[in-house]
Amino acid sequence: MSRSIRVTKAVAVASLFGAATMVAPAANAAQEPSMTITLDATVTGKTVDVAYKDSGVQYYANDGQKAMSRYGAMAFFVDYGDDSDPDGYDGRPGLTCETTGPTSPFRDSVSSGYSHTYRKAGTYTITATGYYCGEGGLQTVEKTTTVNIAKPAPAPKVSAAAHIEYTVDGLTATLVPSVTGTQHEMKYGRNKHAKYGVPLVYTMSFPEGAEVSGGATKGGIKRATCTKHGSVEFDPVMLSGDPVVVTFPKPGTYEVTLSADVCTSQRIVSKTVTIVVPPTDPTPTDPTPEPTTPTPKPTEPTPTPTTPVPTTPAPTTPAPTTPAPTTPAPTTPVPTTPVPTTPAPTTPVPTTPAPTTPVPTKPTTNTTVPTTTSTTAATTPGTGPKVETDRRGDDTNALSLGVAGLAGAGALGGIVVARRRLQR
């Protein structure tokens, strides 16, 4: 595999890192050419930082015109043990090494700047190779060190949330923005991790026509990037500083939004609040209420319980009634001529006497009515006695009818009629 070499001339190395030194050596033909290398590696996560140093004595180098001493090694490289390009310096182009003659000391030092990040965990061998002018021409020296890149620990769980607290007074609202929770560390500058408890960037947006004053409505950390390492808690008051004061043009409903870019998997967190500005009362009110006299409430009369008084009906005495006396009307007897009759057999009809109510009567003076007795006998021999018997039977029936009439009529006239018929 073809790899390029990241090289820099010695002067450039000294300028870039401020650590490479060049010493003007004095010629010394008695010293044998040699080179010594020291190599230190520091591992942080998957990244290794290498410190390189070399020193020694070498022959002069010839640029084709003359031989001259060198203040540093002819070249040196650091290989990180994977497929990446090595770091180093190469001063060989255009020069050849002398193999005899005078020698001069040299020295190089790179304390920082050689850094490499491995893609995966594992054990790697770092090799530093130095070149100098020695016996037989260009010579090399190697120095190795081993580093172990462990599997990274899982990134800690981080989470953030945005907030806006506010109060309203008339048309003015006072807001306090904040971000709470945790985020990963930031990378700030070259290979520096920073534990900042603030977002990378944050901004606040307001409705059109609102006047904003005080506080910071935007900000962040310039030139910082997020890592996936560590967990840093947000400073809850970092964004607040002085509260943000917003004056709205008129009463109504308004929205204010805080948006923040944070070092979490979510990256953007935001919060929108709805601020209600109520209408203002144009009429000032006296804060001291006027005393009021309570109006007495009319009382309803309480009904008095009543006990019903039992009433006793007044006793009534029936008025005595006196039956009116009845006087039988005088009758004039009509003379009758007996008619001979043939007696018919009669069947006596049983009669049930009706109950009679005695009617009190005054004693009256009976007037004897003269009766005429018929002395005429029946012309038919042997019929007289029988006729008399039949008539008596009829009279008996007539008396019974008279008694019934007395019961039905309840008058004395019935009895008189019956008696008259008997007398006949």
Sequence and secondary structure as in RCSB ss.txt:
>XXXX:A:sequence
MSRSIRVTKAVAVASLFGAATMVAPAANAAQEPSMTITLDATVTGKTVDVAYKDSGVQYYANDGQKAMSRYGAMA
FFVDYGDDSDPDGYDGRPGLTCETTGPTSPFRDSVSSGYSHTYRKAGTYTITATGYYCGEGGLQTVEKTTTVNIA
KPAPAPKVSAAAHIEYTVDGLTATLVPSVTGTQHEMKYGRNKHAKYGVPLVYTMSFPEGAEVSGGATKGGIKRAT
CTKHGSVEFDPVMLSGDPVVVTFPKPGTYEVTLSADVCTSQRIVSKTVTIVVPPTDPTPTDPTPEPTTPTPKPTE
PTPTPTTPVPTTPAPTTPAPTTPAPTTPAPTTPVPTTPVPTTPAPTTPVPTTPAPTTPVPTKPTTNTTVPTTTST
TAATTPGTGPKVETDRRGDDTNALSLGVAGLAGAGALGGIVVARRRLQR
>XXXX:A:secstr
     B   HHHHHHHHS          TTS  EEEEEEEEEEETTEEEEEEEEEEEEE EE SS EE  SS SE
EEEE SSSS  EEEE  TT EE SSS EEEEEEEEEEEEEEE SS EEEEEEEEEEEEETTEEEEEEEEEEEEE 
         EEEEEEEEEETTEEEEEEEEEEEE  EEESSS EE   S SEEEEE  TT EEESS SEEE TTEE
E SS  EE  TTTTTSS EEEE SSSEEEEEEEEEE SSSS EEEEEEEEEE    SS   SS            
                                                                           
   SSTT HHHHHHHHHHHHHHHHHHHHHHHHHH STHHHHHHHHHHH 
